[in-house]
Each structure stands twice: as C-alpha cells, then as structure tokens.
Amino acid sequence: MLERYLSTPSWNRYLIPGDGLHLAAVYKRLGDLYDKRGDREKAALYDAKFVELWKDADPALQPQVREVRARLVRPSDGARR
C-alpha cells in the first residue's frame, strides 16, 4: 500500500494538506519493513530517501535520522558470511 502511494502519479502531491508531512514517515516505514524482511537493497533505497529528506531536520528529529543512517552502514547479510 505504501509503495502504491509513492508510485501513484499526482500533479498536486505536495499541495495536498498532510501529504508532505507523511512522506518521510512512508520512506522510514518502508525501510523498516524491507529491513525486517531481509531485503537490504530495497531497505537501503528507502532509508537513503528518508535521510536525504530529513538531513537538515530540526535537532529534535536528528535521532531518527541517525538511527536510519546507522542501518544504512550496517553490513549486509552477504558481507557477514
């Protein structure tokens, strides 16, 4: 459902009230879900989008950015073997 939301074309995506507020949460959640599933490639894709979007966020939000960055630099399952 979240991927469908992101892939649905919309000329006014950022004009809809609340849409811009949820984009970071959608990226973060997809990164979490794919990480738990073991799909590091897709997890890294959404994690990187989240970090890029929030890299200059308020200091109160930076712990979330650091958490996702740490997941990005974590070795993949293939590298651990």
Backbone torsions as a table, in degrees:
resi	resn	phi	psi	omega
1	MET	NA	-40.8	-179.7
2	LEU	-68.2	-38.6	177.3
3	GLU	-67.4	-36.1	176.9
4	ARG	-63.8	-40.7	177.1
5	TYR	-58.1	-46.2	-178.3
6	LEU	-69.2	-32.8	-175.1
7	SER	-89.4	-7.0	179.9
8	THR	-77.0	117.8	-179.8
9	PRO	-65.5	139.3	178.8
10	SER	-152.7	120.9	-179.3
11	TRP	-70.1	-21.0	-177.9
12	ASN	-118.0	28.0	-177.6
13	ARG	-50.1	-43.0	-175.6
14	TYR	-89.4	-3.2	176.9
15	LEU	-92.3	-21.5	-179.1
16	ILE	-69.2	124.9	179.3
17	PRO	-56.4	130.2	178.1
18	GLY	93.1	-23.3	-176.5
19	ASP	-62.8	-48.8	179.0
20	GLY	-63.7	-25.7	179.1
21	LEU	-73.6	-23.5	-174.4
22	HIS	-100.6	-12.3	-175.1
23	LEU	-59.4	-46.3	179.7
24	ALA	-62.4	-41.5	179.5
25	ALA	-64.0	-36.6	178.1
26	VAL	-65.7	-46.5	178.4
27	TYR	-59.9	-45.2	-177.7
28	LYS	-64.2	-43.8	-179.0
29	ARG	-65.1	-42.6	177.6
30	LEU	-63.0	-40.1	176.0
31	GLY	-60.4	-43.5	178.1
32	ASP	-61.7	-47.6	-177.2
33	LEU	-63.2	-45.2	-179.8
34	TYR	-68.6	-33.3	176.8
35	ASP	-64.0	-44.3	179.4
36	LYS	-66.1	-30.8	178.6
37	ARG	-76.6	-18.0	-179.6
38	GLY	94.2	7.7	178.9
39	ASP	-92.3	82.9	-174.4
40	ARG	-65.6	-30.7	-178.8
41	GLU	-64.6	-49.8	179.3
42	LYS	-70.3	-36.6	177.3
43	ALA	-59.9	-44.8	-179.8
44	ALA	-64.8	-36.0	178.5
45	LEU	-59.5	-50.9	-178.1
46	TYR	-74.4	-34.5	176.0
47	ASP	-61.7	-42.5	180.0
48	ALA	-64.6	-38.8	177.9
49	LYS	-64.9	-40.5	178.1
50	PHE	-62.6	-48.7	-179.1
51	VAL	-61.4	-43.0	179.3
52	GLU	-61.7	-41.0	-178.6
53	LEU	-69.1	-36.6	-174.9
54	TRP	-108.2	12.6	-176.5
55	LYS	-59.3	-28.4	179.6
56	ASP	-110.3	24.6	-178.8
57	ALA	-66.9	166.9	177.8
58	ASP	-56.4	151.7	-180.0
59	PRO	-55.0	-31.9	-179.7
60	ALA	-65.9	-22.6	-178.8
61	LEU	-96.0	-11.0	-176.2
62	GLN	-62.1	-29.8	175.8
63	PRO	-58.6	-35.8	177.3
64	GLN	-66.7	-38.5	179.0
65	VAL	-66.0	-43.1	178.7
66	ARG	-62.8	-39.1	178.7
67	GLU	-60.6	-45.1	-178.9
68	VAL	-71.6	-38.3	176.4
69	ARG	-59.6	-40.8	179.7
70	ALA	-62.5	-37.2	178.2
71	ARG	-67.5	-34.0	179.5
72	LEU	-65.6	-36.0	-176.9
73	VAL	-90.8	-4.3	178.2
74	ARG	-65.7	138.7	180.0
75	PRO	-62.1	146.4	177.7
76	SER	-76.5	166.1	178.9
77	ASP	-57.8	-38.1	-179.8
78	GLY	-66.0	-32.9	-178.6
79	ALA	-75.8	-21.8	-178.2
80	ARG	-79.7	-18.9	-175.2
81	ARG	-79.1	NA	NA
